[in-house]
Amino acid sequence: MDELRETLADESDEARTQIRRRGCHGGLGLLALVIGPEPEAFTHFWALVDMDAPEGRAGLVATVLALRGVADGLVRKGFAGQAADWYRELLEQVDAGGLADLRAGLRCRAALAAVDLGDLEGAVEVLVDGPADDVVTEDSGVGQMFVRDVESYWRLVDGLRDLRDRDVVEPAVTAWLDELCASLRLDPVFQLRRSDADPAATFPLTNPILVRLGNRPTGNPSGELQAMLRPMRKRVERAMGVAVPGIKVDPAPDLAPRAYEVCFGGVPVRTGAATGLDDIVAVLEDFVVANLARLFGPDDVVNWAALAGPELRDGTRDLLDDRELSLVVHRVLQSLLREGVPLTPRAEALDVVANAVADARCDATQALRVARAALLRPVAEGRELPPDLAAGLAAGLADPPVWQLDGPSALALAEQLTEWWREDPDPGRAVVVADPRLRPVVWRLLALRGARPVVLSREEFRR
């Protein structure tokens, strides 16, 4: 590239011909496309266009397509803002070069990027800036690359529906927006298609928990353990309200005799050795209860509502039809499960949480406080947090409600709190705090140390 640049800059070579200049610009443009920086290719291909060289236009097309691919990659990685800048720049290049065939794809992408960023007015400006035929000729499948997760899916769907109702948008574009909206899918996000499965490293979606058993001297340990797990799963469901998916049990000759390994999502999370299978069941039950929130998905909220029958109030069903509210309900239910709050009976839990979310206008933190107080079971015994610990923890409270201390102080308090909690021979007793603002702080600090405490404010304990 340096040699070509020197040839272009060498004014002493009077014998240089137009063909040589064209060759240098073409070569530099191609090298910029291959090894970068790609935007430099525009400089050389525009020079060829000014010479009326046919390869100039072809080079511009190749550069636009290459940079459009770069911008598309940014979208898939979640950098919609950077991609939007690229699309706008490329639109200017396309307009200047008269590359009408590429305008449709860029206008669509620029509009979708604006919707992804929440800039609906910017999206309208792009859509009305030119003939409708430019847009409607683009494949509606282009919108799928903007769907990276559930949040981006609904942001895109809601934004497109808003755009189609704008008076300034032509009917042909409105029809295309409807087609685009209908083409968006969530299954690639959740990888629900058979083609998404990696046969080398996958597990059935219904069996996220796997137990691997080392050799045992007698009997059929895998079958025996499987039979013992069924009542354990039912026991957890009765206590917490959440159905536990099937747990797969596989023999593992690579493990030591009597050893076991519990995997979640293919990742080992518990290992050890046990003489009896009862010990493994106890380990599994403890792990399952502590991780119910991870086993409870958005579809479970829909299934609960569908199976509740007349026990679920019609008003709650109407609330759950709202997509945003339903997702916040799921988030609050997950938070309740993390804190060990039973969600039984299910219809009652849905009623309480859905109405709390609606009253809080989808503020999950506020709804969690209300729902938690309504669903908590009475606790007979409690243990008051010592005043010195409470004072140390309260020193980290700030407004807005956050908890922050320097690292050494926070670690020392967490150690002191954990040591105090483990002194109690009955881990089922509730920890009672006088200041309700400290309740989530105490619970999180203990949970980070592997504990599953019941932490109540004084008002909750006295209910």
C-alpha positions in Angstrom: 0.0 0.0 0.0 2.8 2.4 0.8 4.4 1.9 -2.7 1.0 2.7 -4.3 0.6 5.8 -2.2 4.1 7.0 -3.2 3.3 6.5 -6.8 0.2 8.6 -6.5 2.0 11.4 -4.7 5.1 11.4 -7.1 4.5 14.5 -9.2 7.9 14.2 -11.0 6.8 11.2 -13.0 5.5 13.1 -16.1 5.0 9.8 -18.0 2.4 8.6 -15.5 -0.8 7.9 -17.4 -4.4 7.9 -16.5 -4.4 4.2 -16.5 -1.6 4.1 -13.9 -3.6 6.4 -11.7 -6.7 4.3 -12.1 -4.7 1.2 -11.2 -3.3 2.8 -8.1 -6.6 4.1 -6.9 -8.3 0.7 -7.6 -5.5 -1.2 -5.9 -5.6 1.0 -2.8 -9.4 0.8 -2.6 -9.3 -3.0 -2.8 -6.6 -3.2 -0.1 -8.5 -0.9 2.2 -11.5 -3.2 1.8 -9.5 -6.3 2.6 -7.1 -5.1 5.3 -8.7 -1.8 6.3 -9.4 0.9 7.1 -12.5 0.3 5.1 -13.7 4.0 4.9 -10.5 4.9 3.1 -11.8 2.8 0.1 -14.4 5.6 -0.5 -11.6 8.1 -1.2 -10.0 6.0 -3.9 -13.3 4.8 -5.5 -14.7 8.3 -5.6 -11.4 9.4 -7.4 -12.2 6.7 -10.0 -15.8 7.9 -10.4 -14.4 11.4 -11.0 -12.3 9.9 -13.8 -15.4 8.3 -15.3 -13.8 4.9 -14.7 -16.5 2.1 -14.5 -14.7 0.3 -11.7 -15.3 3.4 -9.5 -19.0 2.7 -9.2 -18.4 -1.0 -8.7 -15.9 -0.2 -5.9 -18.4 2.1 -4.2 -21.0 -0.6 -4.2 -18.5 -3.1 -2.8 -17.5 -0.7 -0.1 -21.1 0.2 0.9 -21.9 -3.5 1.2 -18.8 -4.3 3.2 -19.4 -1.4 5.7 -23.1 -2.3 5.9 -22.0 -5.7 7.0 -19.7 -4.1 9.6 -22.7 -2.1 10.9 -24.9 -5.2 10.9 -22.3 -6.9 13.1 -22.4 -4.0 15.5 -26.2 -4.4 15.7 -25.9 -8.1 16.6 -23.4 -7.2 19.3 -25.8 -4.6 20.8 -24.0 -1.5 19.6 -27.0 0.0 17.8 -25.8 3.6 18.3 -22.6 3.0 16.5 -24.4 1.1 13.8 -26.9 4.0 13.3 -24.0 6.4 12.7 -22.6 4.0 10.0 -26.0 3.6 8.3 -26.5 7.4 8.1 -23.0 7.9 6.7 -23.5 5.1 4.1 -26.9 6.7 3.1 -25.0 9.9 2.3 -22.5 8.0 0.2 -25.2 6.1 -1.6 -27.2 9.3 -2.4 -24.0 11.0 -3.6 -23.2 8.1 -5.9 -26.7 7.5 -7.2 -26.7 3.9 -5.9 -30.4 3.6 -5.7 -30.4 -0.2 -5.4 -28.6 0.1 -2.0 -30.8 2.9 -0.6 -33.7 0.7 0.5 -31.6 -1.6 2.7 -29.9 1.3 4.3 -33.1 3.2 5.0 -34.7 0.2 6.6 -31.6 -0.4 8.8 -31.3 3.2 9.8 -35.0 3.3 10.8 -34.7 0.1 12.7 -31.6 1.3 14.5 -33.5 4.5 15.5 -36.4 2.4 16.9 -33.9 0.2 18.8 -32.4 3.4 20.3 -35.9 4.7 21.2 -35.7 7.5 18.7 -39.0 7.1 17.0 -39.0 10.6 15.5 -35.6 9.9 13.9 -37.1 6.6 12.5 -40.1 8.6 11.0 -37.6 11.1 9.4 -35.7 8.2 7.7 -38.9 6.5 6.5 -40.4 9.6 4.9 -37.1 10.8 3.4 -37.7 9.3 -0.1 -40.1 7.2 -2.1 -42.0 4.4 -0.4 -40.8 2.0 -3.1 -37.3 2.3 -1.6 -38.5 0.7 1.6 -41.1 -1.9 0.6 -38.6 -3.7 -1.7 -36.4 -4.6 1.2 -36.7 -8.1 2.7 -38.7 -7.9 5.9 -36.3 -10.4 7.5 -33.8 -7.6 8.0 -35.5 -6.8 11.3 -34.6 -10.1 13.0 -31.0 -9.1 13.5 -32.2 -6.3 15.8 -33.8 -9.0 18.1 -31.0 -9.8 20.6 -33.1 -10.5 23.7 -36.7 -10.3 25.0 -36.3 -6.6 25.8 -35.1 -5.6 22.3 -37.9 -7.7 20.7 -40.7 -5.9 22.5 -38.9 -2.5 22.0 -38.8 -3.2 18.3 -42.4 -4.5 18.1 -43.9 -1.6 20.1 -41.8 0.9 18.1 -42.9 -0.5 14.7 -46.6 -0.4 15.8 -46.2 3.2 16.8 -44.6 4.1 13.5 -47.4 2.4 11.4 -50.0 4.6 13.1 -48.2 7.9 12.1 -50.2 9.9 9.6 -47.0 10.9 7.7 -46.1 7.3 6.9 -47.4 6.2 3.5 -49.9 3.2 3.3 -47.3 1.1 1.4 -44.8 1.6 4.1 -47.4 0.9 6.8 -48.1 -2.4 5.1 -44.4 -3.2 5.0 -44.1 -2.3 8.7 -46.9 -4.8 9.5 -45.1 -7.5 7.5 -41.8 -6.6 9.3 -43.4 -6.8 12.7 -45.1 -10.1 11.9 -41.7 -11.6 10.8 -40.0 -10.9 14.2 -39.5 -14.1 16.3 -38.2 -14.9 19.7 -37.3 -18.5 19.1 -33.7 -17.7 17.9 -33.2 -15.8 21.2 -34.2 -18.7 23.3 -32.6 -21.2 20.8 -35.7 -23.4 20.7 -35.2 -24.8 17.2 -33.8 -28.2 16.7 -31.0 -26.7 14.5 -29.9 -24.5 17.5 -28.9 -27.6 19.5 -25.2 -28.5 19.7 -25.1 -32.3 19.7 -21.6 -32.2 21.3 -22.5 -30.1 24.3 -26.2 -30.0 25.0 -28.8 -31.3 27.4 -32.6 -31.7 27.2 -34.3 -28.4 28.0 -36.6 -30.3 30.4 -33.6 -31.7 32.4 -31.3 -28.7 33.3 -30.2 -30.6 36.4 -28.0 -33.7 35.9 -26.6 -36.0 38.6 -23.6 -38.1 37.7 -22.9 -41.1 40.0 -19.7 -42.9 40.5 -19.7 -46.7 40.7 -21.5 -48.4 43.6 -21.0 -52.0 44.7 -24.6 -53.3 44.4 -28.0 -52.7 42.8 -29.1 -50.1 40.3 -28.1 -46.8 41.9 -29.2 -44.6 39.0 -32.7 -46.1 39.0 -33.0 -46.1 42.8 -31.9 -42.4 43.0 -34.4 -41.5 40.2 -37.2 -43.1 42.2 -36.2 -41.1 45.3 -36.1 -37.8 43.4 -39.7 -37.9 42.4 -41.2 -37.4 45.9 -38.5 -34.8 46.6 -39.6 -32.8 43.5 -43.2 -33.0 44.6 -42.3 -32.0 48.2 -40.5 -28.8 46.9 -43.5 -28.0 44.6 -46.0 -28.3 47.5 -43.8 -26.1 49.7 -42.8 -23.4 47.2 -45.4 -23.6 44.5 -42.9 -24.1 41.6 -42.8 -27.4 39.7 -39.2 -28.8 39.6 -38.3 -30.2 36.1 -37.1 -33.7 35.8 -33.6 -34.5 37.1 -31.5 -36.7 34.9 -29.3 -39.4 36.6 -26.3 -40.8 34.6 -23.7 -43.3 35.6 -20.1 -41.8 35.6 -17.4 -44.4 35.6 -14.8 -41.6 35.5 -15.8 -40.5 39.1 -14.4 -42.2 42.2 -16.5 -45.0 43.8 -19.5 -43.5 45.7 -18.7 -40.0 44.4 -21.3 -37.8 42.8 -21.4 -34.7 40.7 -24.4 -32.3 40.3 -24.5 -30.3 37.1 -26.7 -27.3 36.3 -26.8 -26.4 32.6 -23.9 -28.6 32.0 -21.7 -26.9 34.7 -20.7 -28.9 37.8 -22.1 -27.1 40.9 -21.9 -29.7 43.7 -19.4 -32.6 44.1 -18.7 -35.0 46.9 -18.9 -38.6 48.1 -21.9 -40.2 49.9 -22.4 -43.6 51.4 -26.2 -43.5 51.0 -28.3 -42.1 48.3 -30.4 -40.2 50.9 -27.4 -37.8 51.3 -27.4 -37.0 47.6 -31.1 -36.4 47.7 -30.6 -33.9 50.6 -27.9 -32.1 48.6 -30.1 -31.9 45.5 -33.1 -30.6 47.5 -31.0 -27.9 49.1 -29.6 -26.9 45.6 -33.0 -26.9 43.9 -34.7 -24.8 46.6 -31.9 -22.3 46.5 -32.1 -22.1 42.7 -35.8 -22.1 42.1 -35.7 -18.6 40.6 -33.4 -19.9 37.9 -35.8 -22.7 37.1 -38.8 -20.3 36.9 -39.2 -18.7 33.4 -41.6 -16.2 31.8 -43.6 -19.0 30.3 -44.3 -20.3 33.8 -46.3 -17.1 34.5 -48.4 -17.8 31.4 -48.9 -21.5 32.3 -49.9 -20.6 35.9 -52.5 -18.2 34.6 -53.8 -20.7 32.0 -54.0 -23.6 34.6 -55.4 -21.5 37.5 -59.0 -21.7 36.3 -61.7 -19.8 38.2 -59.4 -19.4 41.2 -57.6 -16.6 39.3 -59.6 -13.3 39.2 -60.6 -12.0 35.8 -59.0 -8.6 36.6 -55.6 -10.4 37.1 -55.9 -12.2 33.8 -56.5 -8.8 32.1 -53.4 -7.4 33.8 -51.2 -10.3 32.7 -52.3 -9.7 29.1 -50.0 -6.7 29.2 -46.6 -7.8 28.0 -44.5 -5.4 30.1 -46.5 -6.0 33.2 -46.3 -9.8 32.8 -42.5 -9.6 32.5 -42.3 -7.4 35.7 -44.5 -10.0 37.4 -42.1 -12.7 36.4 -39.2 -10.7 37.8 -40.9 -10.1 41.1 -41.8 -13.8 41.5 -38.2 -14.7 40.8 -37.1 -12.3 43.6 -39.6 -13.8 46.0 -38.3 -17.3 45.2 -34.7 -16.1 45.8 -35.7 -15.0 49.3 -37.5 -18.3 50.0 -41.1 -16.9 50.0 -43.5 -19.7 49.1 -45.7 -19.0 46.1 -48.6 -21.1 47.2 -51.4 -21.2 46.3 -50.3 -20.1 42.8 -53.5 -18.2 42.0 -53.2 -16.2 45.1 -49.5 -15.5 44.5 -50.4 -14.3 40.9 -53.2 -12.1 42.2 -51.1 -10.5 44.8 -48.0 -9.9 42.6 -49.9 -8.8 39.5 -51.9 -6.2 41.4 -48.8 -5.0 43.3 -47.0 -4.5 40.0 -50.0 -2.7 38.5 -50.4 -0.4 41.6 -46.6 0.3 41.5 -46.8 1.1 37.8 -44.3 -1.6 36.9 -41.8 -0.5 39.5 -40.4 -4.0 40.5 -38.7 -2.8 43.7 -41.8 -1.3 45.1 -44.0 -4.2 44.0 -41.7 -6.6 45.6 -42.0 -5.0 49.0 -45.8 -5.0 48.8 -46.1 -8.6 47.5 -43.5 -9.9 50.0 -45.4 -8.5 52.9 -48.7 -10.0 51.6 -47.3 -13.5 50.9 -45.1 -14.0 54.0 -46.1 -16.8 56.3 -46.2 -16.0 60.1 -42.9 -16.8 61.7 -42.9 -18.0 65.3 -39.4 -17.4 66.4 -36.9 -14.6 65.4 -33.5 -13.4 66.4 -32.8 -9.7 66.6 -29.8 -8.3 64.8 -27.3 -7.1 67.4 -27.2 -3.3 67.7 -23.5 -3.0 66.9 -24.0 -5.0 63.7 -27.1 -3.0 62.8 -25.2 0.3 63.4 -22.3 -0.8 61.2 -24.6 -1.9 58.4 -26.7 1.3 58.7 -23.5 3.4 58.1 -23.5 2.1 54.5 -27.0 3.3 53.7 -27.3 6.2 51.3 -30.1 8.1 49.6 -31.3 7.0 47.0 -31.5 3.7 48.8 -28.2 2.0 48.2 -25.7 0.3 50.4 -22.0 1.2 49.9 -18.9 1.0 52.1 -15.2 0.8 51.3 -14.1 -2.8 50.5 -12.3 -3.7 53.8 -15.1 -2.4 55.9 -17.8 -4.2 53.8 -15.9 -7.5 54.0 -15.3 -7.2 57.7 -19.0 -6.6 58.3 -20.0 -9.5 56.0 -17.7 -11.8 57.9 -19.0 -10.6 61.3 -22.6 -11.0 60.1 -22.1 -14.5 58.8 -20.3 -15.6 62.0 -23.2 -14.2 64.1 -25.8 -16.0 62.0 -24.0 -19.3 62.1 -23.8 -19.3 65.9 -27.6 -20.0 66.0 -28.1 -23.8 66.1 -31.5 -23.3 64.4 -30.8 -21.8 60.9 -34.6 -21.7 60.3 -35.1 -18.9 62.8 -35.8 -15.5 61.2 -33.3 -12.7 61.4 -35.2 -9.6 62.6 -34.0 -6.0 61.8 -35.3 -2.9 63.3 -34.6 -0.7 60.3 -36.6 -2.1 57.3 -34.0 -0.6 54.9 -31.5 -3.0 56.2 -33.6 -6.1 55.5 -32.4 -6.6 51.8 -28.8 -5.7 52.8 -28.7 -8.4 55.5 -30.3 -11.0 53.2 -27.9 -10.3 50.3 -24.8 -10.4 52.4 -25.8 -13.7 54.0 -26.9 -15.1 50.7 -23.6 -14.3 49.1 -22.0 -16.5 51.7 -24.2 -19.5 50.7 -26.8 -19.1 53.3 -30.6 -19.0 52.7 -31.8 -17.0 55.7 -35.3 -15.6 56.4 -34.8 -11.9 57.1 -37.7 -9.8 58.3 -38.2 -6.3 59.4 -39.6 -5.8 62.9 -43.0 -4.9 61.5 -43.1 -8.0 59.3 -42.2 -10.2 62.3 -45.0 -8.9 64.5 -47.7 -9.4 61.9 
